[in-house]
Amino acid sequence: MKYIDIRSDTVTQPTQEMREAMFKAEVGDDVYDEDPTMKKLEKYAAEVVGKEDALFVPSGTFGNQLSIFTHCERGNEVILDDSCHIVVHEVGAASVIAGVQLRTINSDNGVMSPKDIKNRIRKGEEDLHFPSTGLICLENAHSNGTVVPLENMKEISEIAHKNEIPVHLDGARVFNAATYLNVDPTEVTQYCDSVMFCLSKGLCAPVGSIVAGSKDFIQKAKKKRKLMGGGLRQAGFLAAAGLIALEKMRFRLKEDHENARYLGERLSEIPEISLNLDDIHINMVFFTINEDINFREMVSFFLEKGIKINPPENGEFRFVTNYWVSKKDVDYIVETMKEYLKK
Ligand SMILES: *Cc1c(COP(=O)(O)O)cnc(C)c1O
């Protein structure tokens, strides 16, 4: 049975074109720098985000942690949003791998106050008790589905650089952000020294993320990637799919965004559903249902109808559109929701 899967954009299957490219990929030992397909991907990936160099990593989490590990020294402090992926969903890895302290601040949908950041910057040499701020992390698009305005990134980046602190961008969905803002990805990445983005989410590659930055940064990161066990051998098979993700798939994200908007509009017509259409920036629709619901039963009901959904998190549902979800599928999802709520 073919399911409509709206749990996440991480569930995307590779396209037929990717499968064929992977089958035919020319590969070599990438630890020896001998994988031509990987070299091509890393070169193009750097270009796309306007950085000198880039490095393939197994996952987004790996890429973020490698970036923190490369920018910081043990005992440094990293300033970042309390609700960002690095804090919420990366198993506390920054304390284990880089050995840093995370200094979180509250944000409004990923928008941090530049003043709050400025007030938290510390220089170890100024006070016996202080750690030094080693890095500031931003996230765009934010994992709650909204896009942070470029002006906010610019302000924070200026404060960071005035204090000689680097900026890392968790850009897992940076192409969704650029698509929403209708700008070239380099307009978003110009405010960071390093960026991580995923090939594996809405871009449909089966595995992999990219870290990009200066030549010097990537050279250091490559050594630390090896330390973390991320030196991959004939990884060109993965790079072949990644190339299609970057050459083609990033240009069609608008479709996912339109389908998410359409899904949001149609769901908001259902009286039991509360949903803020202004918060639909990318491919994610968040909503609540104002009714007593047995969530396990609801998930099973949808599954029987051929739709995979996640139960709500803190009372909030998240439906995510992707390449494999069509407008017609959206209509069917809405009809299924109506049918369930009628019961
Ligand atoms: C998915 C995601 C990651 C991590 O990617 P994985 O490949 O799942 O490790 C990091 N940051 C954000 C904002 C994400 O959405």
PDBQT file of the ligand as one rigid body, heavy atoms in Angstrom, charges set to zero:
ROOT
HETATM    1  C1  LIG A 401      16.362  18.119  10.839  1.00  0.00    +0.000 C 
HETATM    2  C2  LIG A 401      17.106  19.234  11.443  1.00  0.00    +0.000 A 
HETATM    3  C3  LIG A 401      18.421  19.074  11.862  1.00  0.00    +0.000 A 
HETATM    4  C4  LIG A 401      19.129  17.741  11.916  1.00  0.00    +0.000 C 
HETATM    5  O1  LIG A 401      19.126  16.967  10.816  1.00  0.00    +0.000 OA
HETATM    6  P1  LIG A 401      19.272  15.352  10.942  1.00  0.00    +0.000 P 
HETATM    7  O2  LIG A 401      19.745  15.014   9.570  1.00  0.00    +0.000 OA
HETATM    8  O3  LIG A 401      17.925  14.861  11.267  1.00  0.00    +0.000 OA
HETATM    9  O4  LIG A 401      20.291  15.070  11.975  1.00  0.00    +0.000 OA
HETATM   10  C5  LIG A 401      19.083  20.178  12.352  1.00  0.00    +0.000 A 
HETATM   11  N1  LIG A 401      18.486  21.367  12.425  1.00  0.00    +0.000 NA
HETATM   12  C6  LIG A 401      17.220  21.569  12.040  1.00  0.00    +0.000 A 
HETATM   13  C7  LIG A 401      16.629  22.930  12.143  1.00  0.00    +0.000 C 
HETATM   14  C8  LIG A 401      16.474  20.505  11.537  1.00  0.00    +0.000 A 
HETATM   15  O5  LIG A 401      15.217  20.704  11.185  1.00  0.00    +0.000 OA
ENDROOT
TORSDOF 0
